[in-house]
Amino acid sequence: MKAFVFPGQGAQFSGMGKELYESYPVAKEMFEHANDILGFRITDIMFNGSDEELRQTKVTQPAIFIHSVILSVCHHDFTPSMVAGHSLGEFSALVSAEALNFEDGLRLVSARAKAMQKACESEPSTMAAVLGMEDEKVEEICSAIPGIVVPANYNSVGQLVISGSIASVNQACEALKAAGAKRAIVLSVGGAFHSPLMEPARHELAVAIEATKIVTPICPIYQNVDAKPHTSPSEIKNNLMIQLTAPVRWRQSVENMWADGAREFTELGPGSVLQNLIKKIAPESVTQGYQ
């Protein structure tokens, strides 16, 4: 069985999507439609922008979404038994699985990016990658730190990202290293994604999601919040609404997809981060990517 997976923020690179734009008339049409929806030429930044320009949340999230969805349209073998996306990638997965149309998906992603940026600016916060420690131990140490610091991304075995206020994340990193973590590295990110500090953004995005039409996808989507397969539009909506303040259960999602029969995982979007994680989670899987 085939699973198609979609990356999240951080996978962007200058030149992303340019070959698609030049090679496929349908891709060119969709890129130009995206420019019209957003009200600025995001393609100029995607194809020729600097790393700094691409790192702006209002650019990064729509750029990765557009790239991923257009890849699925141009990929002639897009016949998934199941789909999943990492954080932002969940929106790409939903559009590719026909639960959400491209226009509505792009508007939601743009609204998500702006709401998250606003939340980041209102309170300084950060994230850190923790390597070489069991999830339960990381959870235990974070729960004992004053302030806000929580598990945010369960990426693979021995790789968990934590998120919260700057002071609490720094304190947690010291405690984690003292307890035996191989590494605890503060990341260069705009804020504390997938933590309670995203509550204002979650509320803002929930209003937009509630007003958006979501239908039954062509295959199950394994959603971040519970790592389980979903086809019910109401369940999908509810899970999307709480995604911003809940951890991304990527490792558990891949484990569940493998248990349900997925043997071939194809990453659609910039980079190969998900392929690398999947090989650690399910070493016997076949992975490939299109970007």
C-alpha positions as CSV (number, residue, x, y, z in Angstrom):
1,M,0.0,0.0,0.0
2,K,1.1,3.5,-0.8
3,A,1.2,6.5,1.6
4,F,1.8,10.0,0.4
5,V,3.2,12.4,2.9
6,F,3.6,16.2,2.9
7,P,6.3,18.3,4.6
8,G,5.9,21.3,6.9
9,Q,7.7,24.5,7.6
10,G,11.5,24.5,7.3
11,A,11.7,22.5,4.1
12,Q,11.7,25.5,1.8
13,F,14.5,26.4,-0.6
14,S,15.2,29.1,-3.2
15,G,14.1,27.8,-6.6
16,M,11.3,25.6,-5.3
17,G,8.6,24.9,-7.8
18,K,10.4,26.7,-10.7
19,E,10.9,23.5,-12.7
20,L,7.2,22.5,-12.2
21,Y,6.1,26.0,-13.4
22,E,8.2,25.7,-16.6
23,S,7.4,22.1,-17.3
24,Y,3.6,21.7,-16.8
25,P,0.9,24.1,-18.1
26,V,-1.4,23.0,-15.2
27,A,1.3,23.9,-12.7
28,K,1.8,27.3,-14.3
29,E,-1.9,28.0,-14.1
30,M,-2.1,27.0,-10.5
31,F,0.9,29.0,-9.5
32,E,-0.6,32.1,-11.2
33,H,-3.9,31.4,-9.5
34,A,-2.1,31.3,-6.1
35,N,-0.5,34.7,-6.9
36,D,-3.9,36.1,-7.5
37,I,-5.4,34.6,-4.3
38,L,-2.6,35.9,-2.1
39,G,-2.4,39.3,-3.7
40,F,1.4,39.2,-4.3
41,R,3.7,37.2,-6.5
42,I,4.8,34.5,-4.2
43,T,6.3,32.7,-7.2
44,D,9.0,35.5,-7.5
45,I,10.1,34.7,-4.0
46,M,9.8,30.9,-4.4
47,F,11.8,30.9,-7.6
48,N,14.4,33.6,-7.0
49,G,14.0,34.9,-3.4
50,S,16.7,34.8,-0.7
51,D,16.7,32.4,2.2
52,E,15.7,35.3,4.5
53,E,12.7,36.2,2.3
54,L,11.6,32.5,2.2
55,R,11.9,32.3,6.0
56,Q,9.1,34.8,6.5
57,T,6.2,32.7,7.9
58,K,3.6,34.5,5.7
59,V,5.7,33.3,2.7
60,T,7.1,30.0,3.9
61,Q,3.8,28.3,4.7
62,P,1.9,29.2,1.5
63,A,5.0,28.4,-0.6
64,I,5.4,24.9,0.8
65,F,1.6,24.3,0.5
66,I,1.5,25.5,-3.1
67,H,4.5,23.5,-4.1
68,S,3.3,20.3,-2.4
69,V,-0.2,20.4,-3.8
70,I,0.9,21.2,-7.4
71,L,3.4,18.3,-7.2
72,S,0.5,15.9,-6.3
73,V,-1.5,17.2,-9.3
74,C,1.5,16.7,-11.7
75,H,2.5,13.4,-10.2
76,H,0.8,10.8,-12.5
77,D,1.1,8.0,-10.0
78,F,-0.8,9.9,-7.2
79,T,-3.0,7.0,-6.1
80,P,-2.7,6.9,-2.3
81,S,-4.1,4.4,0.1
82,M,-3.6,7.0,2.8
83,V,-2.0,10.4,3.3
84,A,-0.5,12.4,6.2
85,G,1.3,15.8,6.5
86,H,3.6,17.2,9.2
87,S,2.0,20.2,10.8
88,L,1.4,22.6,7.8
89,G,1.7,19.6,5.6
90,E,-1.7,18.4,6.9
91,F,-3.4,21.1,4.8
92,S,-1.5,20.0,1.7
93,A,-2.5,16.4,2.4
94,L,-6.2,17.3,2.7
95,V,-6.2,19.2,-0.6
96,S,-4.4,16.4,-2.4
97,A,-6.9,13.9,-1.0
98,E,-9.7,16.1,-2.3
99,A,-11.2,16.9,1.1
100,L,-10.5,20.6,0.6
101,N,-10.2,22.6,-2.6
102,F,-7.0,24.4,-3.6
103,E,-8.4,27.9,-3.2
104,D,-9.9,27.3,0.3
105,G,-6.7,25.4,1.4
106,L,-4.5,28.3,0.3
107,R,-6.6,30.9,2.1
108,L,-6.6,28.8,5.3
109,V,-2.8,28.3,5.1
110,S,-2.3,32.1,4.5
111,A,-4.6,32.9,7.5
112,R,-2.7,30.3,9.6
113,A,0.6,31.8,8.8
114,K,-0.5,35.3,9.6
115,A,-2.2,34.2,12.9
116,M,0.9,32.3,14.0
117,Q,3.2,35.3,13.1
118,K,1.0,37.5,15.2
119,A,1.1,35.1,18.2
120,C,4.9,34.8,17.9
121,E,5.2,38.6,18.0
122,S,3.0,39.0,21.0
123,E,5.2,36.9,23.2
124,P,8.8,35.9,22.6
125,S,9.1,32.1,22.5
126,T,11.1,29.3,20.9
127,M,11.5,25.5,20.3
128,A,14.4,23.1,20.8
129,A,15.3,19.6,19.4
130,V,16.0,16.9,22.0
131,L,18.0,13.9,20.8
132,G,18.7,10.6,22.4
133,M,16.1,10.4,25.1
134,E,12.9,8.5,25.6
135,D,9.7,10.5,25.0
136,E,8.4,9.7,28.5
137,K,11.5,11.1,30.1
138,V,11.3,14.3,28.1
139,E,7.7,14.7,29.0
140,E,8.5,14.2,32.7
141,I,11.3,16.7,32.7
142,C,9.3,19.3,30.8
143,S,6.3,19.0,33.2
144,A,8.6,19.8,36.1
145,I,9.9,23.1,34.6
146,P,8.2,26.3,35.7
147,G,6.4,28.3,32.9
148,I,5.4,26.9,29.5
149,V,7.5,24.1,27.9
150,V,5.8,21.1,26.3
151,P,6.5,18.4,23.7
152,A,5.6,19.8,20.3
153,N,6.8,17.3,17.6
154,Y,7.2,13.6,18.1
155,N,9.4,13.2,15.0
156,S,11.0,9.8,15.4
157,V,12.5,7.4,18.0
158,G,14.9,9.5,20.1
159,Q,14.0,12.8,18.4
160,L,11.4,15.1,20.0
161,V,11.0,18.9,19.7
162,I,9.9,20.9,22.7
163,S,8.2,24.3,22.6
164,G,7.5,27.2,24.9
165,S,8.7,30.4,26.5
166,I,12.4,31.2,25.9
167,A,13.3,31.0,29.6
168,S,11.4,27.7,30.1
169,V,12.8,26.1,27.0
170,N,16.4,27.1,27.9
171,Q,15.9,25.7,31.5
172,A,14.4,22.5,30.1
173,C,17.4,22.1,27.7
174,E,19.8,22.3,30.6
175,A,17.8,19.8,32.7
176,L,17.5,17.4,29.7
177,K,21.2,17.4,29.0
178,A,21.9,16.8,32.7
179,A,19.5,13.9,32.7
180,G,21.4,12.2,29.8
181,A,20.0,13.6,26.5
182,K,22.6,13.4,23.7
183,R,21.7,16.9,22.6
184,A,19.2,19.6,23.4
185,I,19.5,22.4,20.8
186,V,17.5,25.6,20.6
187,L,16.2,26.0,17.1
188,S,16.1,29.1,14.9
189,V,12.3,29.5,14.7
190,G,9.9,32.3,15.0
191,G,8.1,31.1,18.1
192,A,6.6,28.2,20.1
193,F,4.5,26.3,17.6
194,H,2.3,23.5,18.8
195,S,2.2,24.9,22.4
196,P,-0.3,26.7,24.5
197,L,1.3,30.0,23.4
198,M,-0.4,29.5,20.0
199,E,-3.8,29.7,21.6
200,P,-4.6,33.2,20.0
201,A,-3.7,31.8,16.6
202,R,-5.7,28.6,17.2
203,H,-8.8,30.6,18.0
204,E,-8.4,32.8,15.0
205,L,-7.8,29.9,12.6
206,A,-10.7,27.9,14.1
207,V,-13.2,30.6,12.9
208,A,-11.8,30.3,9.4
209,I,-11.8,26.5,9.4
210,E,-15.4,26.4,10.7
211,A,-16.5,28.6,7.7
212,T,-14.6,26.4,5.2
213,K,-16.2,23.4,3.3
214,I,-14.4,20.1,4.0
215,V,-15.7,16.9,2.4
216,T,-14.9,13.2,2.6
217,P,-11.3,12.6,1.3
218,I,-10.5,9.9,-1.3
219,C,-8.6,8.0,1.3
220,P,-7.9,8.2,5.1
221,I,-5.8,11.0,6.4
222,Y,-3.7,10.3,9.5
223,Q,-4.0,13.5,11.5
224,N,-1.3,15.1,13.7
225,V,-3.3,15.4,16.9
226,D,-4.1,11.7,17.4
227,A,-2.1,9.9,14.7
228,K,-5.2,8.0,13.6
229,P,-6.9,7.7,10.2
230,H,-9.9,10.0,9.6
231,T,-12.4,10.4,6.8
232,S,-15.2,12.2,8.6
233,P,-15.3,15.9,7.6
234,S,-16.5,16.9,11.1
235,E,-13.6,15.0,12.8
236,I,-11.1,16.4,10.3
237,K,-12.3,19.9,11.0
238,N,-12.1,19.4,14.7
239,N,-8.6,18.0,14.6
240,L,-7.4,20.9,12.4
241,M,-8.8,23.4,14.9
242,I,-6.8,22.0,17.8
243,Q,-3.7,21.2,15.8
244,L,-1.9,24.5,16.5
245,T,-1.8,24.0,20.3
246,A,-1.4,20.2,20.2
247,P,1.8,18.2,19.5
248,V,2.5,16.7,16.1
249,R,2.5,13.0,16.6
250,W,4.5,12.1,13.5
251,R,6.2,9.0,14.8
252,Q,2.9,7.6,15.9
253,S,1.3,8.4,12.6
254,V,4.0,6.6,10.6
255,E,3.8,3.6,13.0
256,N,0.0,3.5,12.5
257,M,0.3,3.8,8.7
258,W,2.8,0.9,8.7
259,A,0.6,-1.2,11.0
260,D,-2.3,-0.5,8.6
261,G,-0.4,-1.8,5.6
262,A,1.6,1.1,4.1
263,R,4.9,-0.1,2.7
264,E,5.8,2.6,0.2
265,F,6.0,6.3,1.4
266,T,6.3,9.1,-1.1
267,E,7.1,12.6,0.0
268,L,5.6,15.4,-2.1
269,G,7.2,18.8,-1.4
270,P,10.5,20.5,-0.9
271,G,13.3,18.6,0.9
272,S,13.6,15.0,2.2
273,V,13.0,15.5,5.9
274,L,10.0,13.2,6.1
275,Q,11.7,10.4,4.1
276,N,14.6,10.4,6.6
277,L,12.3,10.3,9.6
278,I,10.2,7.5,8.1
279,K,13.3,5.3,7.5
280,K,14.1,5.7,11.2
281,I,10.6,4.8,12.3
282,A,9.9,2.1,9.8
283,P,13.3,0.9,8.5
284,E,11.8,-1.7,6.1
285,S,9.7,0.8,4.3
286,V,10.5,2.0,0.8
287,T,10.7,5.8,0.6
288,Q,11.0,8.2,-2.3
289,G,10.4,11.9,-2.9
290,Y,9.3,14.4,-5.6
291,Q,10.3,18.1,-5.3
